[in-house]
Every structure is written in structure tokens, then in C-alpha cells.
């Protein structure tokens, strides 16, 4: 069973095709008549033909050869022409893809190299690779299919050729090959394409092609001539018959046993023999000028032991070399098609039909009434390749980062940010606006568009909000899967974060209870008598200035420096996290078990989406960058005040994103945006959302995310509601779970007008960054037309490029067409995007700039602890990082009860943290907590599992 999965050869031409020799006899008026009954004139070397199953139609055939000196120029000129054409085509491909080396993979049983040199030479003349894969002679069908499936997914391989006995070439084997890699045209799909006369996306059998090529070079035209195919039925026969008919010939088929055999042969201008046995007929049956092509099979189903001896002939005449050349031509064309697939493809998106009902049903009813499109179908419609998709069930998937490389030269689409005014505790519908806007752009304006949203945290889902998938007819479906776990990224972040926390406390314990020698022995153990440093340990040695690689070479002083992080328990900054609101985890004590030997310390939990790892995931632009950021995370300081990083501990690496906006930076991932911008194309739109108000999510989007990504937004969509504006105008408090006061249900133009002060301020904040604003008024059923018109009028007077009312909640995309048209118009205009502050400004000045220009504070006030932290971070060299303010989302100020546009206040900075891996400084404003608490009646009271239908109920 040796070499069952291994490559037999990988040459410069990547090894060879074990190709069947073919014999061609062309008879014409110049007395080139071959008598098949004359055994002395005909040699029949047994040669094995291979077939492939990539879905491009050709069958396995073996060709007998009858070499004649006069045959040479006819097929040799054809081979030369094909080789030169392939060279020219490959040269054109390499002008834009210089590293491409198209490869033909040959799967064979046994290690016979008889055909290796022939095909290697042919491939070398063109500039192709040939990869030979030798399976055991007695391999199973499953082993062959396993190799085919592996080669299907290998982007280096552009053609698959099955050089196997006929008995191996079952329908399952032939159809296992991807159609685009089936350069021998053996699959049902490719044979079917030939039958239908449509070979634009497939391949016909090279053997059949060689027959046609030889006949085309005959000295008389083919149109109107009669051909007879003699022998067994099969895909090759069907392919040859259809190709001849498509070229104007009349075709008959006949078996050797037919009583009409003589007449059909005598009436024909071309005779093609497909019978595997040594059949013959009298030479008197063949008229002068008739072309006879013998394709008799040499697969030797019953005589596998003769394989070693059948390849002694260097080359076959005619069809053999010609079909090999055509096979190579198919590989070149397969690679060209592959290159075209890698390029940007126009979308073929077919939106699902939406039939809104009135009154509007609940969100969950709407979600379940719509049948989601299979994710694989959606991926195909928007230009994703199958290998770029990792499915999680039928309705969701992850996209591989290889897409960025594939579309690296594709211009980005327009970049739209959805932000909002200061919200009520109920939220004002930014996710709904984002979804409705994309529905309108895609389904109604017929523009490629993508929505990039954050993953919901279970904290708000089970706490106060109940879901984050949008709402009404503008929501992400299926909403249960979107709100609960999705693809498990938050759980992966939680596990990675807590692994770091566990590593910190364990290291403190072990260092306090072991000698240097014992620590070194355990950190660098002897494995099979050999001690060596791991790559991450080598990196630590380099940071310590120890340029040694042999563990036995370190001095006692170097050993001590290496093994002792000397973490100060009082200066550990890394917290544990959990994705649930839990106020009793805001301050905890760890290390109280007897096994911890008295090493107790006070610490806390944060909400999982506030983890620095979440921020890193959202800000990274690739795996290498993420790995570096994870390693740079500072977890605390040693007793000398030096920072200790995750790389010093050993970095956990996992591998999307949902950071809170009031605690973290509040934006979906950079990678999601970059992937989407490439997919939509230059005329398309990517709509992403910033959490909470423009003073928080939008400010962080610009100052942090845009700095990291290098992307520049084209327009800001600012979401407002009459309800929130009335609250800012002096309306009573709005509380989740409590009926709205009458002021929010009845028309009140004065409250709306007064509350527009907050809207005007948020427009001004966007203009600080030089980005135009379109105000999207999310209309509720209680809003009156007078209130709606008043908001739009004030918004435009306050500097908005446009202000439109939106009805996406009740109508879907049709209710946001006006918004989509406004966004399209404004996004086409040039803007003057700029950052709010310079990174080289001091930490204090950057905080002050945000407080004064964005929040409207008179100044900032630093607690002694915050000032000490600033001095500390400056000392460690972290002063040039951007700022990520942790502030309440319910007010422009730090005081949730202060609505509208508060003035005359001092912004208190209670504490400051540093997320070095993520790349920002993290001030805590006022009483802002990093672990939310559950309300008296959380949302999970209403969430349950129906044991009969197995559906989640009560979720939003």
C-alpha cells in the first residue's frame, strides 16, 4: 500500500501523465490504405489511457498504434501548432500572473513510468507541471476518490488525469473530479456538454479531439462525409459522434456483430474503430481514399501484469501524441478559467421576495415566515468561490481571508457608516436602518451592497435588549442563530481571554513556590533526552538580550531572568471575562483554595465583548497581524515596573467580532469590511454600523478603526427617532419594559424641536471629521407627519446633506429606497476626511480633545490613580496610542440623566487602562463599569425552548 496518498514525483514539470499510446491510420487517395487483416503491417503495443472526472467530459480509451513513416508530418504539424498555441496562451496569462505554473495531476495504479517522460516532455515544451501520484496496484475505489477530492481542492492543480485500468473508472470515480479540472472530459457533465454542443465551460475528450484534428487536416473537406463508428457503446463513442456531427459529418454507429457492418464500412468515408478486441475485416471493404482510425483499447483489464512491458514503445503515432497535446491545451485553458474565476465577478444576486403584512407581526414571526437562502447559493451569487467558504450549517458561514489576496487589485466599493443620536434605553434602530438601507441598495437600486454588523453579546440579549438582529422587515435572519452563539466567536474569545488569566495566576504561584533550577527544568523539559527552547521562548530570550539557543549554555543569571516574570500581583491588569451580565463579578477574590497556598488576590470580571482580544479581532487585518497583537497584550507589570506581555506567558491563538461601543470601540471587524469592499466592487456599497451615538461609536470608528484599516468613509448615515428627540427635548424618562408616556405617543412639536439640539450636535461631530451626513429618521407608527417633516427640515438646516424618513421596519427595503438614493448621491461626492487628533499629542491632550470637541465638556479631571497610570504608560512608551473612551451611551456627558446637549461640565476620568495589543488607551469615565448588571426583570424571563417545535421563543 505504499505511496497511496504521497506524490510519486514532483518535477519541474511536476512529473508526468502516464498516457495511452494511440495509433492513427489515415487513408487517402495517395495509396495510404491500411489493411487491418494484414497483421504483419500492424503493431498493437498495449497502452493504458487515463480518464479524469473533473466534470468536463471525456472517456477512458486506449489507442493501438500502426506507425508509418508517411504518417509523421500530418500529426506532427498538428502537435506543433497546438504546442505553440499553448505557449502563446500561457505567456499571455503570465503577463498578469507571473507566478502561475499550471499543473496536470496524473493518478495511476502502480509505479510504471512509461508515459512519464512523454508527457513530461510535452508539458516542458509548453511550460506546465506534471504531478504523478502512484497508488498501489490493488488500490480501492475509495482511495482513488480520496486522491481526486484532495486534488480538487489544491489550487495549484488545474487538470486531473486518471491513468487507471478501465475497471477503476466507475461513474463515481469519473464524476468525483471537479468539472473545471476534468481535462480528459470523462465526467457525465462534460460528456453532456459535448452532446448539447456547448463546451464553453467544459472539456471534450482529447482522444476525440485528436480524431477530429486529424480528420480536419485530411486533404478533403469533412462536410457531408459519412463516418461509421465501430465498436462498443460508451462516453467516448458519444463524444466522437457529436463532435463529428457538429462539424457537418453524417455519423453511423455499428457493432462488429451487425449484419450491416460490411455495407456501412463500404459506404463510409471515415471508419473509426473503438472495439478493444483484435477484430478485423477484409481490406476489400475499404474504398480508396477512406480514412481509418483505430482506437482499440489497451486497458488490459484482465492482464495487469503486462503493464510493465506495454510501455517499451517510445511513442505512438498520430492520436497518441496529438491527444496528449490537446490534454495539455486543456490544462492551460483550465488555468485561464481559474484565473478568471479569481477575478472579481459581477453579482448575480436574486433577492428573496418580501411581502410585508399590516399590522407588522413580531420580529420572530417575520423571521420564521421567510425561508433563508442556502448560504452556499448566496455565496455563489455574490462571487465567493466554494473554497473560500466554511459553512456553519445551511444559513451561515465564515469567509476565508484568501479572498483578500484573490481580489487585492479590485477597487473598493463605497464605505458607509451608520451612527446615531444619543439613544434611549430602548435603542433607536441603527441595525434596522443598516439592514433596510442594504435591502434598498441591493433589491431596489440593484447595487451590490453588504451590511457589516457586530455579533450580539448574550449580555444585552438576555439582559435588557433582547436581540441585535434589526427588527420588523429589516432584520438579519434566522434571528435565533444570529443572536445566540452565531459561529461561536465570542465563546472562543472568552476561552482565550480566560486562558491568559489562568496562565497569569498559575505563573505567579509557580514562581513563588519553586527555585530557579526547578522552574527552568519544567519550562524547558528534556524530551527524549533533548532540551530545546520553543519559538516563543526564543523570542523571550531575544527580548532579554540573550543570544543563545542551547538551554545548557545559559548562565545562572540568565536562567533567572528567563524563568522569572516576577509579576506583581497588585499590578495585574488582565481580567477574566464572561458573556453574561453579572454585577456580582465586578469584584472577586481568587486563590482561596488550600492548593493555592495562600496566594489570594482581588480581581474582577469584565463582559466578554470588552476583552482586549475582542478588540484585536475587530481591528486586525490578518492572521499575522493578529498573532503579533495578541503577543503584545500587556497583562501586568513586574516588581520593577516593566510591562509583562502575553508573549512572555505564551500566547493563546484562536480564530469575529462584537465589541461594545460604550466600553470597547464598538465596531465590527476591519477584515469584514475589507472583504465586503472587495466583493461589492467599485460601484457597490458596504454599510457598517457604529455602536450607540455618534459621540461614542462613530468617534471610535474614525479615530481608532480607520487609523488601523486605512479605509476612509464616504458618508455617515445618522439615525434619529422622534421618540429619542422628544426625550432630549425634555420628555419623561423612557424605561425598558414600561409603557411609553403619552408625550411619546401624541404629537408634540415643541419637544421634537427642542430635542433636535442633540441631532444638530451629532451632525457637527461628524463634520469634525470632514464626512458628509445623511440623516435617516427611523419612523415609528406613533410619529405624525408634522413631526417627521420638522425633523427633516431642522436636520438639513443643521448641515445634513440630506434628511429622509425611513419605513424599513414595516416595509423592508422598499421603505428605505429614498435613503438609499440619498446615500448613493452623497457618497459619490468627495469629502475631506481627517482625524480629530494627532497620535503624537499627549494622552491628556487627546482625552481633552475628545471631551471638549465631541462631548462638549469644559475640561477633564483626572483622578490621582488615572494620573499615575498616564505617567506609567508614558514611561513604558505607550503614549502615542489612540484613545478609546469608556463612557455612558445615554448622554453626551458622563451623566446618563443629562439629555440634549449638556454644557458646563467637567469630565471625570476615574481610571485608565491600556490595551496594547489592540492598540489603544482605555480611559474609564465617571462610574462607567466594564461588567453590566442584569435588571430586575431580565429578558431571559421570556426566552424559552419549545419542546415540541424545538424553536426558541420569546427572543425579541
Buried (B, 14 or more C-beta within 10 A) or exposed (E): EEBBEEEBBBBEBBBBBBBBBBBBBBBBEEEBBBBBEEEEEBBBBBBBBBBBBBBBBBBBBBBBBBBBEEBEEBBBEBBEEBBEBBBEBBEEBBEEBEEBBBBBBBBBBBBBBBBBEBBBBBBBBBBBBBBBBBBBBEBEBEBBBBBBEEBBEBEEBBBBBBBBBBEBBBEEBBBBBBBBBBBBBBBBBBBBBBBEEEBEEBBBBBBBBBBBBBBEBBEEEBEEBBBBBBBBEBBBBBBBBBBBBBBEBBBBBBEBEEEEBBEBBBEBBBBBBBBBEEBBBEEEBBBEBBBBBBBBBBBBEEEBEEBEEBBEBEBBBBBBBBBBBBBBBBBBBBBBBBBEEBEBBEBEBEBEEBEBEEEBBEBBEBBBEBEBBEBBEBBBBBBBBEEBBEBBEEBBBBBBBEBBEBBEEBEBBBBBBBBBBBBBBBBBBBBBBBBBBBBBBBBBBEBBBBBBBBBBBBBBBBBBBBBBBBBBBBBBBBBBBBBBBBBEBBBBBBBBBBBBBBBBBEBBBBBEEBEBEEBBBEBBEEEEEEEEBEEBBBBBBEEEEBEBEEBEEBEEEBBBBBBBBBBBBEBBBBBBBBBBBBEEBBEBEBBEEEEBEEBEBEBBBBBBBBBBBBBBBBBBBBEEBBBBBBBBBBBBBBEEEEBBBBBBBBBBEBEBBBBBBBBBBBBBBBBBBBBBBBBBBEEBBBBBBBBBBBBBBBBBBBBBBBBBBEBBBBBBBBBBBBBBBBBBBBBEEBBBEEEBBEBBBEBBBEBBBBBBBBBBBBBBBBBBBBBBBBBBBBBBEEBBEEBBBBBBEBBBEBBBBBBBBBBBBBBBBBBBBBBBBBBBEBBEEEBEBEBBBEEEBEBBBBBBBBBBBBBBBEEBEBBEEBEEBBEBBBEBEBBBBBBBBBBBBBBBBBBBEBBBBBEEBEBBBBBBBBBBBBBBBBBBBBEBBBBBBBBEEBBBEEBEEEEEEEBBEBBB
